[in-house]
Amino acid sequence: MPFKPLTPTLSVSPQLSEADVAQAARDGFRSIADNRPDGEEPGQLSAVEMEALAQRHGMGFAHVPAVPGKIGDEEVAQMVSALARLDGPVLAYCRTGTRSATLWALSQAGKRSADSIIATASDAGYDLTALRPRLELPTTPPEGARPGKADIVVVGGGSAGLATAASLLERDGTLDIVVIEPRETHDYQPGWTMVGGGVLDVAETRRAEASVIPAGVRWIKGAVASFQPECDSVTLEDGSTIGYRALVVAPGIALDWAAIDGLPETLGKNGVTSNYSYDTAPYTWELVRALRGGTALFTQPPMPIKCAGAPQKAMYLSCDHWRREGVLKNIDVQFHTAGAVLFGVKEFVPPLMEYVDRYGIDLAFESTLIAVNGADGTATFREKSGEVTKSFDMIHVTPPQMAPAFLARSPLANDAGYVDVDPASLQHVRYANVFGLGDGGSTPNAKTMAAARKQAPVVAENLLTVLSGKPPMAVYDGYGSCPLTVERGKILLAEFGYGGKLLPSFPSWIIDGTKPQRLSWLLKSEALPWIYWNAMLKGREWMAQPQHRDAA
């Protein structure tokens, strides 16, 4: 049964069956809210039965019964209280889903406009226009917000968002900047490749979000529900709104683990791992150390994904360890990629192929992982010839990725769901005071932290130029960097821009990006983490100063 999202943490559904509850757990729902009185119709699962089912799948539960046509303030207050105590995301249900949607809609009255509430419900398939008189209440500003607008609202407290906020403050320390970010922790995700290779401890890649918010920036710990660019405002999922003079959208990219059948249930056990998760990157190293023979599969889904070289990095580091241990000859290593080539920039393919040959890796192009059965140790791939099932002793999975749902359904998105920006200026193509960058942007370049490092100064400079009434002049050339860890102690430093143009940061006599080098390894393992925490997130634009149209 398709569950219908109202906010990033609340979806609604018609009556749930036992199978639906199991599916909800697989989809990542943490709690269920039952909005039906018991005994409405024969065969209906009671609240007690539903609570037992939820608990069986590790989910929370609340029973907030509502009678059709008789939903009053008391029921709405009970629903608000239930949602506050339940872990999200929450799946609420009734006979058709309408009562659940109604309870949510009435809880938003006075926080969001009636038009916004009705439109959100309509997107989910529910017509709540009859509620308009009850929804048309004066809206209130977000708790703790200053009266009026912030100068700049930044959506996303990850690499791109914080780097931009810091760069803005370096240019004008008087700016009133708000960062909206729901997470309490901040991860240096490029380090997870090294965690999976036994080089870094995973704890070194994580810090408290509060510790990396630039001084002078206000942090709203919340999630965005919708954008109203015509009104220069953003609505949070708690219903509060905040206005802005300019908006920066940098929400990152969403990992769609559930797109691979069976993956969520077995990830982190049964030999199934991924360096794309803080929780499972250490398991990669655990599996690599333990494997002495058998089959090791490494997968890459269709683009776009963050750090397109990361699936190969995991494979090469694993193979290098097995080679050093003298067991590589006992392991059948396979790389299944949905793409038709090993790497998208042709200059780097020959040196990578040398390592593919050295490690004896079998390449399977146009082979997309669609299912994993961890208990049986099998993985199913969709290939040109049809579906193919492979046995494994270890599998490293790179999950499919997509734009965050709240962005994809917004007026800021392009057809693919990403922030629709000009690839050079990073200014939105329809809203002049909106900019987008990072993994959530529509630019046709590699989605890497290095790209965000170069994009942030461009956005900061152009945004302030636009606010002063002038056209943007700073230019982003598509720069991205993919330090390909081909063996422990050597890296192929792939740096390139739009169209695959090579954009090396160093003269070839210092670092030749087409050759694996020790210096590149030291840059990746020692220098870049320090630069990330102490320069990029603090607005220090070392080797990242923007180019300009008059000089490009």
Secondary structure, DSSP 8 states (H G I E B T S, - for coil): ---EEEETTEEEESS--HHHHHHHHHTT--EEEE-S-TTSSTT---HHHHHHHHHHTT-EEEE----TT---HHHHHHHHHHHHHS-SSEEEE-SSSHHHHHHHHHHHBTTB-HHHHHHHHHHTT---GGGHHHH-------TT--SSEEEEEEE--SHHHHHHHHHHHHH-TT--EEEE---SEEE-GGGHHHHHTTSS-GGGGEEEHHHHS-TT-EEE-S-EEEEEGGGTEEEETTS-EEEEEEEEE----EE-GGGSBTHHHHTTSTTEE-TTSTTTHHHHHHHHHH--SEEEEEEE-SS--BSTTHHHHHHHHHHHHHHHHT-GGGEEEEEEESSSSS-SSGGGHHHHHHHHHHHT-EEEET-EEEEEETTTTEEEEEETTEEEEEE-SEEE----EE--HHHHTSTTB-TTSSB-B-TTT-BBSS-TTEEE-GGGB--SS-B-HHHHHHHHHHHHHHHHHHHTT----EE----EEEEEEEETTEEEEEEE-GGG-B--SS-TTT--TTS-BHHHHHIIIIIHHHHHHHTGGGT--TT---EETTT-
